[in-house]
Amino acid sequence: MVLAGGCRITRRRGRLSSYLNGGSMAAISSEIERFNRLSATWWNPLGPMRPLHVVNALRLDYVVERIAAHLGREKQHAVAGLRILDVGCGGGLLAEALARLGAHVVGVDASPGNIAAARLHAASQCVEVDYRLGEPAQTLGPDEQFDVVLALEVVEHVGDVAAFVDTTARSLAPGGLLFASTIDRTWKSFVVAIVGAEYVLGVLPRGTHQWKRFVRPAEMAAEFGRSGLQQSDLRGMRYLPLLHRASWCRDTRVNYIAAYTHTVPPQTRRSSPHA
């Protein structure tokens, strides 16, 4: 079968459906079903996922810049050869972008629809990403570790934040860098991210977020601290829905991103094989 872009899938008839849909998992079923319904729109930059396309460009630059500084590399070669885990990869917007820059990327997501969309798009673009359906605890090997771990816009969709943080932290190799982004649980986030974005302006589908699942920056730092990681950077993000523009800011009361490193002193860390 030849997909757009000239890539050929050399799988026997009847295998493509299995390849795109994968196995099963257990998580918050309402969240999985919602993403399944949206899966066909992931790669439409003007559709329901438009905010993610805008934010993705901003976050990609931030992630690459922080990795370059952390590893002492030139920015244009910052991720080349690194093993990167993208937890809650969705339709693969960031995973695919990092793979294009030379990283070996594993993308994990609980939604069969998301993984199907991500696999299909990567195949059509001749980009190699190892997409896995399920939770990290189910899809990763017991000794599988990564130079960089991404947990972006996923914490607010899981049922057990502490367990999720522990699993993702354990997948980070010594000397590695972990990024987590989510929404602060404040009155401002309720007004902006739910009332404004979902009900007034309609830039996100209604029901995308549940305010009680938002995680405060201090709570996030405490959870990762219990797993042996310390926060090395924190910044807020501002999104202008009418203009569809995103930028970094000091205000973390709505969207924010944080970077974490191991608390073990640098001189005692085992060097990453890809650093």
PyMOL commands that set and color helices and strands:
alter all, ss='L'
color gray80, all
select helices_A, chain A and resi 16-21+29-41+50-71+75-77+93-100+112-124+136-139+155-157+161-170+187-200+211-213+217-226+266-268
alter helices_A, ss='H'
color red, helices_A
select strands_A, chain A and resi 83-87+104-109+130-133+146-152+172-183+229-240+245-249+255-262
alter strands_A, ss='S'
color yellow, strands_A
deselect
rebuild
show_as cartoon
